[in-house]
Amino acid sequence: MQIKKYLLGSAAALLLFSGLAAASPKIIYIPLDNRPVNLEYTVDTAKAAGYPLTVPPEKYLSNHKSVGDNEGLWEWLETEAPHAEAAVIATDSLNYGGLVASRKHHHLEKYLRGKIVRLDTLHKNNPGLKIYAFSTIMRTPRQSVASVEPAYYETYGPKIFRLSQLADKEDMEGLTETEEREKNQLTLSIPANDLKDWRTRRLVNLQTNKRLIRMAQRDGFHFLAIGKDDDAPLSQTHMEARILENLGNGMNKKQFQIVPGVDQLGLTLVTRAINEIRGDKPAVYPLFAPGTGGSTVPLYTDESAENSVHNQIIAIGGKIASSTKKADLILAVNTPDDGICRDSTANENAPYSNRANKEFAAQIADLERMKPIALADIAYANGADNGFMEALSHKKALLDLTAYSGWNTSDNSIGFALSQGILAKRMSEPDRLRLLKIRLLDDWIYQANVRYRVSLEMDRHNVKLKYDLGKYYNKILSRTNRLFKTYISDEPDVKGTDYTIEFPWNRMFEVSVRVNP
């Protein structure tokens, strides 16, 4: 009897491992840059799901010091493409050398036109390769620092942003006399050369995106996504998205989509590629927190939370479930009950749960017994909702989540939670828990708590230090680690976790978290 059980078990194991081998074709992945969300976290997630990605040498990717080597990337891609089934490609890396480079480059339109021709040639030379490409619409931030924008944006960024709002409104419905005067005054108050530089680069990038869409119309891509980076309901990004949407009008969303957010798109398209390789079309049920819920328009986006969720479910190759019973995954979305989104550094983000927090946490705890739940925590930008996390912890619902995300923008968090939630069913339990704890340590402990407190201490000495740690790197890392230990020791869900952290871009904005099994 024992021998029979052993043989049956061995046969099942052989079927399992042969299935895994057959289901793990070569997938090429070229990220936007080497930040953890784009490279390490995405590669780690896919590998945990049984799909190791083939990535270029990191020396070719954009980093905090230099632009990526796009020629090196091209040569690497052209060598690897004939042996791959799918390629998920950040075209900004191939065209400009990375995301930051797309905002600061001085390439002529002729140069960039040649890159699209080269991409078209790659497609024609490799007809069996499914290319999942993603590009970006240049962001229009209210303000920024010179390290990630042209130097003048640090001074004139707020004025340029306001000018873009007026331009967008003028294009849609016209301006009042007061707004017309404001537009003229703003134009005169920004140095002409700076404004020309900004407008010229945007136009060149817009033309490049138009060429990508035309290539998609000729079936040059298996799928093309264009992401809206740091957007607003009125902005240059919003206006350019409208132009590109019109150009792609009539195209099936299986071919082309304009998607809110950017930094989640690498994992989004990797997830789509895996779903399509497996023939999966996961059904996802969106579940919003009490209050304004899906109608909430978070910071850094021009779409409601509901629209973003629906668009990103389509982008991962899924479909919207009509009920929790029919869902493969429930995507819970935490929004502020009053609809007013703030940064995680706001005084309101205290570790005290309100009625809506407790109600939603209880609902999630009940549903976890029946269905996998991924949580997108978007009540605050750039970090978790501390009150809601305490409510989930009180209900002992945190570690039973299939996936969690609460970093940077709402669109980033929605995309990451959705992708990791979909892929989690292919992971071992230790890997699911490890990836979940990485997000809890990063988005909750660090982004919503530790980063703010360390940054406040730094601001007393130098307000710009948090953007470039320089020679103080080790001292600041040591202080960050001490605070990490303090916070972790107070939270039973992450207490005792074996982890390491570092600042991969030598700044406070992001941290790389590794959790040991």
Secondary structure by P-SEA (a helix, b strand, c coil): caaaaaaaaaaaaaaaaaaaaaaccbbbbbcccccccccaaaaaaaaaacccccccccccccccccccaaaaaaaaaaaaccccccccccccccccccaaaaacccccaaaaaaaaaaaaaaaaaccccccbbbbbccccccccccccccccccccaaaaaaaaaaaaaaacccccaaaaaaaaaaaaaccaaaaaaaaaaaaaaaaaaaaaaaaaaaccccbbbbbbcccccccaaaaaaaaaaaaacccccccccccccccaaaaaaaaaaaaaaaccbbbbbbbbccccccccccccccccaaaaaaaaaaaacbbbbcccccccccbbbbccccccccccccccccccccaaaaaaaaaaaaacccbbbbbbccccccccaaaaaaaaaaaccccccccccccccaaaaaaaaaaaaaacccccaaaaaaaaaaaaaacccccccaaaaaaaaaaacccccccccccaaaaaaaaaaaaaaaaaaacccccccccccccccccccbbbbbbcc
